[in-house]
Amino acid sequence: MATGLHPYMITMLFLALLVILIVVRKQIVHKIADQRIELGNGQTIGRRDEQDDYFATAETAYGTVTVLADGISGLANGRMASTIAVTTFIDELRKLINTQQINDCFKVAATKSNQMIVENLRGSNGGTTLVAAVIDEQGLLYWSAVGDSVVTIFRNGEFIEVNEKHIFESVLTERYLNGEISQLEIQENPFKKRLVNYLGYEGFKKIDIGQSPIPLQRGDKVCLMSDGVYGTLPEVELEKLLSEAIPPHYIAQNIIAAIDNKRLKNQDNATIIILEKTW
């Protein structure tokens, strides 16, 4: 007597296996969809003759990467500097397969981009600020920054500052804390907003790097901004715009529209990137 499976039973087993595979696939797809970073960005040239801000984002094996550079207004070759910086950082970060060496990667990218910018300047003036942010699959934020562009986290209606601006005001503040000068001297100093560290500067010191990743919460919005954004819109206005229950793309566009609507005579280039953790 034959002991093999009946063709009908084989067919039923095949169909059952197919259903299981479909269900598992849907669960995986839904999990990936739920654990995504929603991106939004916006940019305006303002009243400048050239757009010196440059940015890029990329998806890697370990997470979402975004980089923003603000070519220094008033100096020649700002666009060249910001483009080199962003391109170099994106290329270096794409080489990584995980985040274990990410801080070393930030350092290498900063050194390479600074050297390339200086070589391309050939003695001319130029340079750029830069902020880079990486959010991995666990929702951890890694960052690096040089200059006065900012990385900030918008959480529950409030900003959590991530990096410190490399401007003369920071030097003055340290002198104030040491009892060397008064607050009034800080406020009245005409050079307090001058950059003291940036890429393309022969005296480039170092890039600031977060020594440990920042755990993000569901709904957190990580914002990268050039000074044309935070220097134009007051914090309370930014908070209101970022609190809207709409996708980051539309929030970014609304922020840029608000900047343009100010119609400031000397409006700087302005760029914002928003990364929202959705899980």
GISUL-V153164 format. One record per helix or strand of 2 or more residues. SS is the DSSP state (alpha for helix, beta for strand). FROM is the first residue (numbers start at 1). TO is the last residue. If there is no record, write none. Layout:
SS | FROM | TO
SS | FROM | TO
//
This chain:
alpha | 7 | 34
beta | 37 | 44
beta | 53 | 59
beta | 63 | 71
alpha | 78 | 95
alpha | 102 | 121
beta | 128 | 136
beta | 140 | 146
beta | 150 | 155
beta | 158 | 161
alpha | 168 | 177
alpha | 183 | 188
beta | 208 | 209
beta | 214 | 215
beta | 221 | 225
alpha | 227 | 230
alpha | 235 | 242
alpha | 248 | 262
beta | 270 | 277
//
